[in-house]
């Protein structure tokens, strides 16, 4: 639902561009005024999802490494005693 709202906002925000493209009366201008915002939205959303996946994986890796380090340190303490 959030994505639909964002796409709608992208289209509405380009209304001035659409009106000027209609005034030019070229199909290419109208098509680009309608399609480019959606393409930019899709690219931005893809980058957003990729970054979320990267940061999630990084956090899980750091957490796993921290637990492993803590376990090794605890084992070393038990060996010394």
C-alpha positions in Angstrom: 0.0 0.0 0.0 2.9 2.4 0.8 4.3 1.8 -2.7 1.1 2.6 -4.4 0.9 5.9 -2.4 4.5 6.7 -3.4 3.9 6.0 -7.1 0.8 8.2 -6.9 2.8 11.0 -5.3 5.5 10.7 -8.0 2.8 11.0 -10.7 1.0 13.9 -9.1 4.3 15.8 -8.5 4.9 15.8 -12.2 1.6 17.3 -13.2 3.2 20.6 -14.3 5.5 18.6 -16.6 2.6 16.6 -18.0 0.6 19.8 -18.7 3.5 21.3 -20.5 4.1 18.1 -22.5 0.4 18.0 -23.5 0.8 21.6 -24.6 3.7 20.6 -26.8 1.5 18.0 -28.4 4.2 15.4 -28.9 3.6 11.9 -27.9 7.2 11.4 -26.8 7.0 14.3 -24.4 3.7 13.1 -22.9 5.0 9.5 -22.6 8.3 10.6 -20.9 6.4 12.9 -18.5 4.2 9.9 -17.4 6.8 7.1 -17.5 10.0 8.7 -16.2 8.7 9.3 -12.7 7.7 5.7 -12.4 11.1 4.5 -13.7 12.9 6.8 -11.2 10.7 5.5 -8.4 11.4 1.8 -9.3 15.2 2.5 -9.4 15.1 4.3 -6.1 13.0 1.5 -4.5 15.4 -1.1 -5.8 18.3 0.7 -4.3 16.4 1.1 -1.0 15.6 -2.6 -0.8 19.2 -3.6 -1.7 20.6 -1.3 1.0 18.1 -2.8 3.6 19.2 -6.3 2.7 22.9 -5.4 2.8 22.6 -3.7 6.2 20.5 -6.6 7.6 23.1 -9.1 6.5 25.9 -6.9 7.8 24.2 -6.6 11.2 23.6 -10.3 11.4 27.3 -11.0 10.5 28.6 -8.6 13.1 26.3 -10.0 15.8 27.3 -13.6 15.0 31.0 -12.6 15.0 30.6 -10.8 18.4 29.0 -13.9 19.9 31.8 -16.1 18.5 34.4 -13.7 20.0 32.6 -13.7 23.4 32.5 -17.5 23.4 36.2 -17.8 22.6 37.1 -15.3 25.3 35.0 -17.2 27.8 36.7 -20.5 26.8 40.1 -18.9 27.2 39.2 -17.8 30.7 38.1 -21.3 31.6 41.3 -22.7 30.3 43.4 -20.4 32.5 41.5 -21.4 35.6 
